[in-house]
Amino acid sequence: MALDPDHVLRSAAALLTRKSTATMDEVAKAAGISRATLHRHFAGRDALVRALESLGIEECEAALDAARLDEGPAGEAVHRLVREIEPAAGLLAFLYTENQLFEGEEQNQGWTRIDERIAALFRRGQAAGEFRIDLTPAWLTEALYGLLASGAWAVSEGRVAPKDFTHMIVELLLGGALRRQEP
């Protein structure tokens, strides 16, 4: 039986999302393969994390495409983006904590492409008067990443219902935490 690399990566992502300190032995067990087989395909944790990074970038870019960021009001596009990225949020939450992915010259340019596309959405919303202009598009992009990661962790820990993921993130990002006064 041939090894299915996608199955191995998705099994690793599912495990590492729940337990970021999992060993290579635990990853192999989760994927249903031996540690030796895992090491033949991924020389160590760093190689596995880099492969997961590629998967995460691929899933983010697919979500950006599916969200149709250039269509309709920017606020609706943010809602579509969060909804589309939700299936990958756990993996992204894990990757968000892997500092080596974002340091030095080895940073994958996929993250830059994703940052640019999301920041462009926030700029479009600012130009249309939908979003505040006192918060930079770069900051709004980082805030979105932080909320996605926090939302994924809260869902995985059972503190937030999965059905509330999109609503809670979009409402906090675009509406803030201040209580609205009823007229």
Buried (B, 14 or more C-beta within 10 A) or exposed (E): EEEEEEEBBBBBBBBBBBEEEBEBEBBBBBBEBEBEBBBEBBEEBEEBBBBBBEBBBEBBBBBBEEBEBEEEEBBBBBBBBBBBBBEBBBBBBBBBEBEEBEEEEEEBEBBEBBBEBBBBBBBBBBEEEBBEEEEEBEEBBBBBBBBBBBBBBBBBEEEBEEEEBBEBBBEBBBEEEEEEEEE
